[in-house]
Amino acid sequence: MNTKQDAPSAQARPVTAPDIRERKNGEKICCLTAYDYPSGLIADRAGVDVVLVGDSLSMVVLGREDTLSVTVDEMVHHTRAAARGVKRALLVADMPFMSYATVDRALATAARLMGEGGARAVKLEGGLPVVPQIEALVAAGAPVMAHVGLTPQHVAKFGGFKAQGRSADAAKALIEDAQAVEAAGAFSVVIEAVPVEVAQLITDAVDIPTIGIGAGNVTDGQILVFHDVLGLFDRFTPKFVRRYAELGEASTDAIVRYRDDVRRTLFPADKNTFFMPEDQVDQVRKIKIKKKK
Ligand code: KIV
């Protein structure tokens, strides 16, 4: 397959939140995270529909244990970098932990992610408890992607990164959360780490697209983390990840070869080297250099 030919042309109209909203039950929506200019460019060139600057930034780029400590400043910085590479996909930025604890804080955070960062929508975690924030954001002009199920910002409450919605009661609560965020005005909802049966029920229960991660093959779209897809993060690999490349290993191999070439003076070669014009070579050789003592 020639991916360059299959990817949409660079002239294609940018994807908007309403475009994604209309994809319910249509062509599956492909979403991927990105955190900077090269990852944004790669995702966009590959033709994904939505690029999310996820707060997974904290783990896969900044090397921290969880997503809780990522700041609004860090998210703005990385969103701005990703925005330079993303020309067509819808660029969504995650609102960090506690940065939308109140409606006022949610509005201030979205203003920065969209105004300074260049995101065209924001994502926040939670269901019923964040309805006032979603309503206020949407009213202010910020499209909202919601996120229910395993919401990593609640890892302390869950006691770890554990699948959610595994009992009938828990499944019912998740359906209510998804319906609440839809009624509040979210244009789509991420469902993370829930049994496929629950993902199916949620997908049937709402008219906005569901974007699954660890939610089986029944949602309206899928999202994965850039570093997981490319084999660049190996601290752990959740069951729901499929690696499409092993770039971590390939990168280490490449750098080992570079190191060996440097040690064996095989790099740089003539083709990597600047040479003086012929007529200057003799003259430059005549320059007398006095070594400084
Ligand atoms: O932060 C993130 O990367 C996410 C997605 C994987 C849904 O929230």
Residues whose N, C-alpha, C, O or C-beta is under 5 A from the ligand:
A	BS01	KIV	T33 G54 D55 S56 V190 I223
